[in-house]
Amino acid sequence: MDDEIFNQSIRKFLKTVGVSSQHEIERAVRQAVAAGAITGSETFPLTMTLHIEGLDLEVTFGGELQLE
């Protein structure tokens, strides 16, 4: 295993996940506010699940999304 290639691959994946997730969350919140479904002052629980097929890995991370 080449540690440098391995680490670069992980970083690239995490950057893609981070940027894409942020855009999707922002879009969903803006749409919900515009539709009047939320006020924009809520806090939401959130989870992210990492699954790696072939490694028998599935880990869920949790947190909160605070709008104010």
C-alpha positions as CSV (number, residue, x, y, z in Angstrom):
1,M,0.0,0.0,0.0
2,D,1.2,3.5,-0.9
3,D,0.5,5.7,2.1
4,E,0.7,8.9,0.1
5,I,-1.7,7.8,-2.6
6,F,-4.0,6.4,0.1
7,N,-4.0,9.6,2.1
8,Q,-4.6,11.7,-1.1
9,S,-7.5,9.5,-2.0
10,I,-9.1,9.9,1.4
11,R,-8.6,13.7,1.4
12,K,-10.1,14.0,-2.1
13,F,-13.2,12.0,-1.1
14,L,-13.7,13.9,2.1
15,K,-13.4,17.3,0.3
16,T,-16.0,16.1,-2.3
17,V,-18.3,14.9,0.5
18,G,-17.8,18.1,2.5
19,V,-18.5,20.6,-0.4
20,S,-21.3,18.6,-1.9
21,S,-23.0,18.1,1.5
22,Q,-22.8,21.8,2.3
23,H,-24.4,22.7,-1.0
24,E,-27.2,20.2,-0.5
25,I,-27.9,21.4,3.1
26,E,-27.9,25.0,2.1
27,R,-30.2,24.3,-0.8
28,A,-32.7,22.3,1.4
29,V,-32.7,25.0,4.1
30,R,-33.3,27.8,1.6
31,Q,-36.1,26.0,-0.1
32,A,-37.8,25.1,3.2
33,V,-37.5,28.8,4.4
34,A,-38.9,30.0,1.0
35,A,-41.8,27.5,1.2
36,G,-42.6,28.6,4.8
37,A,-42.0,25.1,6.0
38,I,-39.4,26.4,8.6
39,T,-38.8,29.8,10.1
40,G,-35.0,29.7,9.8
41,S,-34.4,29.7,13.5
42,E,-34.6,25.9,14.1
43,T,-32.0,23.4,15.1
44,F,-32.0,20.0,13.4
45,P,-30.4,16.8,14.4
46,L,-28.3,15.3,11.5
47,T,-26.4,12.2,10.7
48,M,-23.9,11.2,8.1
49,T,-23.2,7.5,7.3
50,L,-19.9,6.3,5.9
51,H,-20.1,2.9,4.2
52,I,-17.1,1.3,2.5
53,E,-18.1,-1.8,0.6
54,G,-15.5,-4.5,0.7
55,L,-14.1,-3.4,4.1
56,D,-17.2,-4.2,6.1
57,L,-17.3,-0.6,7.4
58,E,-20.4,1.4,8.3
59,V,-20.1,4.3,10.7
60,T,-22.7,6.9,11.5
61,F,-21.7,10.4,12.7
62,G,-24.2,12.7,14.3
63,G,-24.5,16.4,15.2
64,E,-26.8,19.4,15.0
65,L,-27.6,21.9,12.3
66,Q,-28.2,25.2,13.9
67,L,-29.8,27.9,11.8
68,E,-29.5,30.7,14.4
